[in-house]
């Protein structure tokens, strides 16, 4: 039996960092045919924990998105993408 190598980590459409305006985050897998599982509460995603990625994630507050790719039951490394929402500028 040949064990497939684990899929490469997911990629995020927006680099981690700070933001002012809400945005939608797309995750992509560099490995074809994978499923992606993610969390937005900082917990570790796994086949038994997290949400199956089916489309863009709305980011409207400080959020740590963690995601993992799996293929044929083999999961790769968990990757984290942190987004910090900045307070709106103070107005007089």
N, C-alpha and C positions, 0 to 999 in steps of 0.2 A: 504494500500500500504506500502510496505517495501522499504525504500530508501537504496540503497547499500552504504556502506561506501566508501569514496573516495580512489582511488588507492594510494599505497605508492610511495614516490618519486623515480625517476630514479636513476640508478647507472652508474658510468663511469668506463671504462676499465683502464683508466690512472688516478692516483690521481692528483688533482690540484697541480700546482706548476710551477717550471721553467723547460725549456727544451732547448736543443741545436739543436738536429736533428728533422726535421719535422716528424710527426707521424699521424696515423689515430686513431680516438677516436670512440669506440663503446659504445653505451648507451643501457642499458638493464632495463627492468621493472621487479621488484619483484612480481608484480601482473599479473597473466595470463590474456590474452585477452584484453590488453590495447592498445591504440594508444598513440604515443608520438609525441609531437610537440616541436620544438626547435628553438632557434635563436642564432646567433653568433655575434650580434652587441650590446649585453647587454640589449636589450629591453625584455619586459616580454612576453613570449609565451602564446598563448591562442588559443581556437578553431578558432578564426578569424585572428590570427596573428602568423606568423612563418612558418616553413617548417615541413611537416610531416616526421618523422624519418623513413627512409627505409633502411639505411645501414650506414656504418662508415663515419665519418666526417673527412675531411682532415684538420689538424691543422698545419699551416706553418708560423704563425705570432702570436703575442700576441693576445689572443682571450678569450672572456668570453662567454662560452656556457651556455645558460639557457634552461632548459627542464622541461616539465610537462607531466604527464601521465593522460590519461582519459579513462574511461570505461562507456559505456552507457550514455554519455553526462555529466558525473560527473568527474570533474578534481580535482586532488590533489594539493599539495603544489608545487610551482615552486622551482627548485633547480638550483644553479649556480655552474659552474666548471670553474675556472680561470686558464689560462695557459700563462706564460710569457716567451717569446723567449729571450734567452740570445744572446748577440752579439758574433760573432766568436772571438776567441782569437787574439790579435794583434800579427802580425808577423813582424820581422825585415827585 
